[in-house]
Every structure is written in C-alpha cells, then in structure tokens.
Amino acid sequence: MKFTANKSDLMAGVGIAIRAVPSHTTMKILECILIEAKGSEIILTANDMEMGIETRVKAGVEVPGTVAVDARMFSEIIRKLPDEIVTFMSDSDYHILIKCGKAKFSIGGKSGEEFTYLPPVEAEECVTVSQFTLKSVIQETIFSVAANENNKVMTGELFEIRGDIFRVVALDGHRIAIRRVALKETFENRKVIVPGKTLLDMSRILTGEMDDLVHIYFAKNHIAFEIPGTKMVSRLIDGEYFNIDQMISGDYETKITVNRTLLLSCVDRATLFVREGDKKPIIFELADQEMHLSIESPLGAMDESLDVAKEGKDMVIGFNPRLMLDALKAISDENVTIYLVNPKAPCFIKDDEMSYTYLVLPVNFIR
Amino acid sequence: MKFTANKSDLMAGVGIAIRAVPSHTTMKILECILIEAKGSEIILTANDMEMGIETRVKAGVEVPGTVAVDARMFSEIIRKLPDEIVTFMSDSDYHILIKCGKAKFSIGGKSGEEFTYLPPVEAEECVTVSQFTLKSVIQETIFSVAANENNKVMTGELFEIRGDIFRVVALDGHRIAIRRVALKETFENRKVIVPGKTLLDMSRILTGEMDDLVHIYFAKNHIAFEIPGTKMVSRLIDGEYFNIDQMISGDYETKITVNRTLLLSCVDRATLFVREGDKKPIIFELADQEMHLSIESPLGAMDESLDVAKEGKDMVIGFNPRLMLDALKAISDENVTIYLVNPKAPCFIKDDEMSYTYLVLPVNFIR
C-alpha cells in the first residue's frame, strides 16, 4: 500500500477518527486506526465497540491496500511532521514507512484482520438538521446526564422525534435538561437513548455552522451521524426512558423573570461556599419584586439581592448552586423566567416557546 | 479595619501574593495572606517560610488595621466579584465582611499574630537589571535544575556576579544551562544559590518588559527582588556550587552550525520514540556537510538528514533527545553552533559572545 496526502488533511482526519479509540482497553486492535487506501482517498476507521468513526481524507493512492496502525503513535507522528506532503507506505509484513520532507519514520503495523468495521446501519429514518443545531442541543443538555453507571439509561440522552419536533432530554435524578427544535418535515414518532459519550464526541466533531448539515440515521439498535467525509455509528442504550411529559407538566404558584447574567454571577459566587460532599443550598427568598439569595456554610456566608419581575406568591426555596449554575450557563437569553410551585417541588426555567426547559430539584434546608 | 479598593487592583495583588502560599502545609497560618491597611494602601503579605512576598495595592483606608485571611478563599471571592469597588471590613473578632455591588460575603479571619513577616534583608549589594533580562535568564535556564531533592544545591540556580558580568547557572548532572548578561556597573564578586521554586515564581511576577526594572538585593542568607509595589524575599541554599568554569573550558574537535528550527523539529520528532524509563538516544552522525539524525526503539524508528556547516572531524554521538530539545527551545537564534570533542564528552551549544552556553552529556549506545 502506498499513498500521499497533505499533512494538514491527514491531521484533521486522524483527529476525528481517534475519538473512537478507547483510552483504556485490553484489546490491542482497538487502539488502532484502520487505514484503507483506495480510489482517490484513504478511509480512517476506529471503533471502540460501542461507537465507531469512519472518515475520509483526500489522497493520491499509488498502491491500494489496508493496514492498522497504533492510533496515538500515528497521530503524534503526523502532528510533529512539517507541513508538507506525507508519503505513507506499508509492505506485506505491515511495516509502515512514513516520509515527509527529509524525515522518515518506520513503525510496526497490523494486518487489520481482527479489526471490527462499523456495523451496517439499516436506517429506518433520516433526519437532517444543521450542525449548529445538533452541536447546540448536545452542549446545552449533556451536563445533565448521570456521571455514574448505576442506571445505564441516565448515562444517555433521549432523542425523540414527534411529528416535526426533535427533542433532546438528559437527566440524572436531580435535574432535567430539555431542548426542543422544529424540523422542516414531519417524521414518524420515535424515541431512542443515545450514549452520552457518543454525543460528547460527536459535538466535538461538528463544526457548529448553520450552513453545514448533519444527517441523523435511526436504526433498530444503532444511531448514525453523517457529515461530509465522516460517519459515526453508535449503539443505542437499551431500556425505557423516563416519562418526561409527566414530570414537566403542571401549574406554578410563582413566576419570576430575572437578568440571567446577574443571577448566574451571583449563583457562581455562592459555589465558593460549597465543598465536595457537603450540600449547602443557595436560598432564593422571593418577596415583592426582589429576590434575596444567600448561602451559609462552615466556610463562610454570602448574600445578595436581585431585582426580579414577580407574579404570584412569595416563596423561600433552596437549590444546589452547582445544578442551578449549569442550567443558567446553558441558556443564552438575556432574561430567564423561573416557575416555582412550592419549596418541595422542582423549579422550571423555560422560555415561552419551550425551546428549552431546565428542571432543578430543590434542596431541603433548616433556617 | 476598613478599606475600599478596585476589584482589578485587588485581584492583581492577590494573584502576586498567593505565589508564596504553599499548596500543602500543616500550618494553617501559612495558608493565609496577611492584609494590612494603612495610609493610602493595603499591604498583602504571604510567606511559606522559604520565600515571602509583600505587595501593595492602592486603597481608600477608612480604619487602619491588620487581619489574616485564607488565601485561596479570598482569591476566589475577589475573582468572582463584579468589576466594581470592593469594600473590605473586619471587626475585633476578625470576622471579615466583603461587599461589592449588591454582593456581601462574610468569612472568618485570623488575628495574624502568628503570622511570620518577611525577614529584614540587610543588603550587601543591589544589582539592577530590566525585568525582561531577569525573566529571560530564568526561563532560559530553570528547566535544567534538578527535579529531585537528593542534592539540594542542584535544585537551585547559581547567581554569580563577576565584575560587570551577571551569570545564571542551572545543572542537574546531565546538562548545564548558562546565561550571561553584561551589567551597566561593576560589582564585587559574589556567588549565591537561589532556590529554583523562588525563581520560577519570580519569573511569573516579572512583566518581561525592557523598560521595567527589578532590583536584586544580595544579603548573607537571603536574596530579595523588588519591582514597583512588590518585594520578594527568599532564603538562599547553603552549600558550595559546582566549579562550572572547569566543566565548560576546553577545546573541541568538531564544530557544526545548523538551522535551529529544523534541528529542534527533528529532535522533537525523535522524542516520540522515547518512553519513560527507557533511554534511547538520538544519534547525530556527522559526515561532510550533512548531519544524519536517527533513533530506534521498540516503538519504531526515525531518521532524517540536515544540512550543516561543519569544521573538524566526522563524528557519531548520541544524546537524550529530551535534554537536547530543552536546550534548543531555550535559544532564539536562527542558527546554533554545536561544539563536540568525542562521543564520550559533553557537547556545547553556545554563541560567540557566550551569552548562552548549554552543555548536554552524551549517551552511550551500541550500533
């Protein structure tokens, strides 16, 4: 096998494929990127058995062929090359020779026979959105998936299609994050649970541009994402997701609107008094058109008042400041509206169009 | 005690003082910054018993006084404040109240009675250089001090004054880094060993500007650095430094001049094949006007040829690529000149004016 490619093109391709290389594995072949040279391109494939990525790089192929190469070593070599044309060769023993400028590298490769290719995806549906949209909805919800694996379903995000609405949900038992986007067409109703890690990796590959598209393919046990030159296939998480609509329906007693940046800065300051393992809440005290925020812990105390526009009853309610902070950071509106029922019931932060809904459970406290 | 100060001035001052707060200590008082309000400023002092920093911040002092405050908590609070005027108050029980905008913080302070002030420095000599010079000579040598404490002297840098020459030396048993600057005046000969940590912290406080000055005070057991508003005092390391001149004197058999960036990139690529604990050398093979560089390890192999201007004998010599890389990175000249004696003797990289000298020991190898 022999091909030539641009260093920068190759670097970009390796940077994408390496996201599917697991950081810890006992299976040596999973630490590899498979390189296939054919036609006028090379295909780089990596697969951690849960999620796989295939990406194409323009190349001058002199001798077509296939070889598997240690992903980290290959990536480091490419990164350190001068910005010139790279010549890549491998022989029948899978010895690899990489030349660029005056530099020559030789490393060992593998046949790739043991390599697991991406599973074929028999798509039942394809939904297309902009890369901006998919990247945003992931980034604005992913922090709410559960960090530990006790409940596998919570480590993923619900991707739900209902008519022309695409809804993404993440929850961890203390909070829920929901983003809702309108699609250009109407689709069959569909619900799948996508691993959080898959989405995090995908969000880093997406450009975030309005004009760039991403096709999302839904299959029975898999989801696939396709952007120009790159395809990512991931297993879905088995199981039934929570009934979200039940959790977010219902009335409110108090509604407040407040400047998001001011509230965010204040809640951020409150996090100074929270230490790992101790659950001191920030207390929101609503009276008239003012919200008094305070926190007290063995480390010290903080309090601050913010002007708010309030409808409904006065109320005193406590929250974990870190959960409140995450939600406020995920919103970009100038003002946010918070809906409260009582000090034991979750609060909702949502906009009128319900393009976002953040639910945060309150924390009990004694004054 | 009560004062007001700008958030940004306060942040800058705390950012400087906190460098003398140890990250691990059993003495709670060392985790504090001492705040003294008097006249039209506050003085922030921190001291880890080896090195102390005192820095002044312009303030409106209403009630003069002194209080010690946990450095990290104080720094975090100031950082998260809005960019406005900060009011700081402490009462007779050393309770501290910090107000800024609508935010109010209360934290516990300490009397500061146990606090160790900076030791008085009876300067025997004061040498003044630009902050640019001091910052540069530290940054260009500090990587060569020994990381482990087996030989205390090696963890520091030699600061040597000889007439109008200021020389800074660092070595770790495998290499030596030397920088030499001409002073504007002539001083008495002097040699002190300054702790590497002190110098690293000082280099981060220095502006690096040609027009900003730093005064270096030499005393019996201490060295002090003074820049506008800030004074740093450090203990010196006891002991006799190595006889450097003996090590760097002597003739050479081969002299090569090579483009620094090309050599650096090549040596950097060679580091890919070095793993923790294994000492594979990069081999420099000099023949005619070409230098062939190669490395071979269980991870793979690399080789490359560079054009050089050579005087003297052909030679084959091996180096630890990381040590060679550090030296090449610390130089900014377009070309470097390397002096070689034989494959068992150290190589020197130095300029004609000897403003820098880097010595790297070779590594034995079998071909």
Interface residues (C-beta under 8 A of the other chain):
Chain A: M73 E76 I77 K80 L81 P82 G101 K102 A103 K104 F105 S106 I107 G108 S265 C266 D268 R269 L272 L299 G300 A301 M302 D303 E304 S305 L306
Chain B: M73 E76 I77 K80 L81 P82 G101 K102 A103 K104 F105 S106 I107 G108 S265 C266 D268 R269 L272 L299 G300 A301 M302 D303 E304 S305 L306
